[in-house]
């Protein structure tokens, strides 16, 4: 079983649609992350959860809404997105917060295209 | 967010050659320098990491070197192989966050 699984792998949606991205980690980790990856740009940290509590909301527009129902699952709810939101959305997990001790494990991402 | 400037944006190297990727940073409030490797269609995966109290770390054909006074760190890929063709990201960590460079796409020609 892959450590961090993201579904769907590809998503095409119109600007008025509502959809959700799902992430599941099978590593027993306590921290989970959402990143946005756009071409030729650094990965952008969007949200961080530790033990199901949000610890970071990195100035992300409200059209992105995260949810962490338990330490194994993380969702990103999408509504009224813009064309510039087209990107690869990556989920990651780590044993705990604190990068020096606990490296992040990434899923393979959801490729999102906004029409 | 902490800035990390990574160069070059892309490089092409012949099989058996050396690939060198450089990163420069601005602040000093960190304790960890990881490098991630990403293949097309896959998420990034941790390749190698170094702490700032160490000037060099080698794992197989991959070596990180760190120059604290110059605020730079670099990745060397020795004896580059076609399977090394990927995008490489440097990063550093203020607190629990990771700040990534923009990535370097390495192409190894057989």
Interface residues (C-beta under 8 A of the other chain):
Chain A: X4 X31 X40 X41 X42 X43 X45 X48 X55 X56 X58 X90 X92 X97 X98 X99 X100 X103 X104 X105 X106 X107 X108 X109
Chain B: X1 X4 X9 X31 X32 X34 X36 X41 X42 X43 X44 X45 X46 X49 X51 X89 X93 X95 X96 X97 X98 X99 X100 X101 X102 X103
